[in-house]
Amino acid sequence: MTRVEWVTISCDVCGSADHRLLFVKEGFRHVRCETCGMVFVNPRLAGHLDFQASSGTGSMGDDSLSPPQRQRLRKELSSMEPFRRLNRIMEVGAGRGWFLLEASRAGWETWAVEINSSALDYLRKIPVNNLVVEPAEEFHAPAASVDVVRMWDVIEHLESPRRAVAHIHRVLRPGGLLRLATTNFASLSRKVNGPEWVYLNGSDHIFLFEPDTIRKLLADAGFWDVKIRTRSFNLRRKLYHPEHEPALRWSLWRPFRKLIDETIRLTSFGHQMIVTAVKPE
Ligand SMILES: [Zn+2]
């Protein structure tokens, strides 16, 4: 049997070693930093990065995109147009490359940073101009060279969000845009589900941000104009024995889900945080 090794860490956001236990899920201790409030898995598995490279959920993404999904990516790209000066766009944790494929169709020079082996198989099949096979925390790319960096559902997987954001700040040109998404630990669905919240998966999701902590991380890295919005209410649960979960009556739930989704996007309690930040000129 393989021996499981653990690494105890300090808070990645503020460096403090003081934290208190919130709960244990599937053997993973989830703690909150006493100094800045960051929630993270501590200790974490020693082989976390290797796991992200070989499996994890790093390669997850849809096999194909529906027309509305493609439309959403195009809409997101058009919101980035005001930042296009050098004509370079980068995705950190590019997954299957759906976003970069659309970006390349829109005429951008594309950069992908990715370590997950199955994601790389996909990325090698699409017209990515520069494929950087290095972790987000230590990738190499010229300073001040890109207009926009996108990082979607990635930061919660990293060994050090702080180092990744510092690298992104370095590669962005002055005035460049970072746009990221991550789960919201302060969301209504997390409060309702407690430790059974579906996104609490200690082998994969080791940093659980909230609006206050992502704002601090980005401000400390030198970003300004940090804007946060949240969306969606996901009631799905994940238990240690998912086969024992009672099935939810989805057909009855669906109309309410739509209504709640529409309402929650007006608040800061949606389960997905979409964050933009700008590198000062
Ligand atoms: Zn902290």
Residues whose N, C-alpha, C, O or C-beta is under 5 A from the ligand:
A	BS01	ZN	C11 V13 C14 G15 S16 C33 T35 C36 G37 M38
